[in-house]
């Protein structure tokens, strides 16, 4: 299976930090990223994790020349090429979710790229901090299921 070149469709890989992406800065200072080409025109998105990634700077530069330079719509826009590690940082995501339906909690834990400076809830830069929260959530999950098991012990069917 070939890995996709879109960051949000890839499993986490620290080497993605070395890849390049194309950022479009419009005159009104809004930022978007190049995702693909459709009928020789660029398709851009404000969702940075949808950016198409390039292994080599020269390839990204060729795309800018081929698609953006002769396009009137982007004449006043600034087109820049960044490495993923310049805009994103790897963070640990650890979350304990208590679902309202069926009273079944869930534990989510993974590593992903997040925009630098965005301090999203339940994300941690430090491994030990993330591990501390993960351990606490594991205990909470075990305590929940232990209480469920203890409640089940008291269930009996009475004869009619």
Buried (B, 14 or more C-beta within 10 A) or exposed (E): EEEEBBBEEBEEBEEBBEBBBBBBEBEEEEBBBBBEEEEEEBBBBEEBBBBBBBEEEEEBBEBBEEBBEEBEEBEEBEBEBBBBBBBBBBBBBBBBEEEEEEEEEEEEBEBBBBEEEEEEEBBBEEEEEBBEBBEEBEEEBEEBEEEEEEEEEEEEEEEE
